[in-house]
Amino acid sequence: MNRKLVFLNVALLALAAALAWTLRANWFGAQARQRAVIQRTVPPRKVLAPPSPAPVKPVAAADYVDVATRMLFSKDRNPTVVIEPPPVKPAKPEPPMPALPSYHGQMAIDEPIAFLSSTAAGQQQGYRVGDTIGDFTVRSFNQETIEFEWKGRSVARKLDELRPKEAVQTAAPRPAAAAAPAKPVVLGGSTNSNAAANSGSDDPMFGPLQPDGTRGCVPSDNSPSGTVHSGFRKDTTITLFGAVCHWEPQK
């Protein structure tokens, strides 16, 4: 029994010695690793040099022009000189357009001709396209309208607007024979058919008496168509062969 205890004690001592040796070896190993870590030299890391800064741009006076032109404390500092334009003179008013010529008719044989007069009582004359009458130039005409040019402007009218209206004209007293009594002149009025047919027998405004009771026209008569004189009314018709004129008794 004692022998077994001895062997057990010896085994326990041997085990305790092995554990002590293992602990000592681990301790020395840890110390060695710690010294190796502490004494290890770390190689320095290579650091790249920073890039060089951009060169400073030289100062230019033009870069600071806004400082002078936009000065908050001086509103009149402006390099732009404002030149005021001269005052515009008012344009002269355009003179009014004169009265248009009167239209009496037209004919066309070789070339169309329009019979016009400067005034309603003026002398009629034939005008072609391009002719000038007063301040107007005939540009074109047809059976309904006629176009004039006045100071570069086109003026078109209907023919009915330019026909002379029935005018009442006072006949100037003309010298008559001493033995012949003075005859009354009726302007725009009406007389009976017998007095109208016999009136104006020696009046120089009338031509010879026709069988139908009308009177012919004299070459020196320039009165427009529609004129009423001594109970007669002048009627002028434009034909291909010229103007046909006669005086008709007023009804």
C-alpha positions, 0 to 999 in steps of 0.5 A: 500500500505504501509502495503505491503511494510512493509511486503515485507521489513520484508520478505527481512530482514528475507531472508537476515538473513537466508542467513547470518546464512547459510553462517556463518554455512558453514564457521564454518563447513569449519573451523572445517574440516580444523582443523580436517585435519591439526590436524589428525595424520598419522600412520608411515608406516612399512619399511622392513630392506634391505637384508644383503650383501653377505660375501666378498670372501677371496683373492686367489693367483690363481685368479691372475695368469693371471696377471703374465702370460699375463703381457703386458710389459714382454713377457717372463713371462710364467710359461709353460716351452717349451722343444724343441724336439731333432733334428730328424736324417734323415733316412738312404736311403733304399738300392735298391732292387736286381734283381729279380730271373729269371723264367724258368717254373713250374710244378705241380704234388703233389705241384706246383713247380716253376723253378727259378735261381738267375741270367739268367745264374744261375743254375735252381732249383725248389722252392715251396711257402715259399722257399727262393731264395737269398733275396726273398721269394716265396709267390705265383705263377700261370700261369701268375704272381709270387709274392715274398716278400722282406724285408716285401714288396710284389713284384709281376711280370708277368712271361714273365718279369722274363723269361731270354732273349736270352743271348750271351755268349762267350764260354771259350776255352776248351782243344782239341785233338792235331790232331783236328783243332780248330773250330771257335765259333759263338755266336749269328750269323748264319751259313748254315745248313750243317755247323751247323749240323756238327759243335761241333762234339767233343765239350764237350758242346754237347751231341750225335747227334740225327737223326733230326740233333739236339744235346743232352745236357750233365749233366754238362751243366748249361747254360740257355735256349736260349744260342747260341754256335757253331751254335746251340741254346739251348732249354729247355722244362719243362714237368711233368717228368722234364726238356727236353733239346737239342741243335737245329741248327741255321737257 
